[in-house]
Amino acid sequence: MHLLIDGYNLIHASGELLMAYDRGAGEEALASALNLYRKKRSHRITIILDGGEDPEGSKASLKGIPVIYSGARESADDVIARLCSHQGPGATVITDDRELKGRCRVHGSLVMGSHEFSRRLLEAAMDMVPMDLDDDDQGWDFTTRKKGPSRREPKSKRLKNKRFNKI
């Protein structure tokens, strides 16, 4: 799985990263947090950021994590959408941008909100086990209500949840 991270979007979604950004160290703090996350989960990670020194865009590395700067002629959202068109379902995009979410889903990419991923980053940093997203497993159900296939979530949603649980 390849995580494409809308860098500034994730920085603004996380309080801890936003404090570092206000001090001028937001990108480095993001790279450090993602390094801790990468030690727990072995996903490929790429950070995409707006701007950069080269107007055409450039590539760099922060603490071992690849970073793509969009340049002046293109936005980071356009770069992420282009990468999704190349990678398709193999890409998972981390953003809260509604338009970008739609552009990535068209290519079959999975999209996770920045707030949800920042919570997972914090859990990885604190070495916590992520909570299960299913609220159905709350112990024994003493009712006689049947729970057969008619109450099962659609297969597409179950597959999406399965991929989310791997992140």
N, C-alpha and C positions, 0 to 999 in steps of 0.2 A: 504494500500500500504506500502511495506517495502522498504526503500531506503538502498541499500548497497553501501557504499562510499569508493572508492579507495582513502584512506586518503592522501598519499603523492602526488598522481596525482592531487587531487583537490587543495592541498596547492600550488603546483607549477603553477597551472592554474590561481590562483588569486593573484594579486599584493599585496593586503593588507595582505593576509595570508603568502605570501612568505617573506615579510619584517619581520613579527613576527617569521617565521621559521629561518631566518638569525640571529635573536637575541636569538634563542634557545627556543622560546615559540610557535612554530608552531602548535603543537598538541593541546595545551590549547586554542589557538586562534581559531582553527578549531572547537573545542567543544563549545566554547562560541558562535561563529557564528551560529552553528547548533542549539544551545539552543534557540537563537532568532528566527530562522526559525521555530522551532518546536512549538513555541508559536503562530505563524501565521497559520501554517498547522499542523494538528495532525497526521503526518505520523510516523510510526516506523522507527527509524534510527539506523544503525549500521556502525561504522567506522572500516575498515580493514586496518591494517598497517603492513608493513614488519618488521621483526626482533622481538625483545622482549627479556626478560631475560631468558625465558625457551626455550631450543632448540626444544621442541615439540610444542610450541605455547602456548598462554595463553589468558585469558579473563580478562578484567578490565573495569573500568568505569571512564570516564572523564566528570566531571560536569553533571553527570546523564545520559550520553549517553554511551551505550555499545561499547566497543572497543575490537576487536579481533586482537591479535598479531600473525603473521604467524609462528614465530620461525625460526630457522636456516635451517630446513630440507624442508621447503615449502615456496613458495612465496605467497605474498598477492593475486596475480592473481589466483593462484591455489585455495586458500581458497574461493575467490569470486565465481569462477566457480563451486566449490563444493556446495556452498550455493544456487546458481542458480539452480543446478540440483535437489536440495531438494525442493525448493520453486516454481520453474517454473515460470508461468506467474504472480505470485503474487509479484515478485521481480522487482525492478527498480534499475539498476546499474548506478552509476555515475563514468565515467572514460573516458579518451581520448585514452586509449591503444587499438589499432586496433585489435590485436589478442584477447584480452579479450572481446571486443565487440562481435566478432564472436562466441566465446565460450559461451557467455551468451545468445545470440540470438537463438542458437541451442535449448536451453531449454525453449524458449518462453518468456524469460525475456525482459523487455523494457530497452533500453540503452539510456542514455542522456550524452552528452559531458560535461566535467568538466567546460569548459569555459561558456557554457550556464547556468549550475547550479550555478556557482559562481556569474553570473549576477543576478540570482534569489535570491541568498543569500544576495547580496548587496541590492536588492530591499526590501526584507523582513526586513533587518536591518534598512533601511531608511524609512520603513513603506509606500512604494510606491505600487501602484497597478500594477501587471505585465502587460506588453503590450501584446495585442493579437497577436498570431503568424500568423493569416490570413491577407494577404495584400489585399484580395478581398473586404473587407468592408471599402471602402474609401468614402462613401457617395453615393449620387444619381448618377446613370449612365444615361446620357441623350441620349445614342445611342439606336438604335433599335435592336441591337444585342441580340439574345435570349441566355439565360443561363439556359438550361434545364439539364436533367440528363446526357447528353453526355459530358458536361463540368465539371461534379462533380468529385471530387477526388475518387479514389478507396476506398471501405469501410475499408480496412485494414489501409490505411493512415489516414482516418477520425477518426477511433478508436484510433490510435496512437496519433494523435493530441489532442484528447479528454483527454487521459491519461496524456499527457505532460502538458496540461493546468491545471490539478489538482495538479501538483507538485509546 
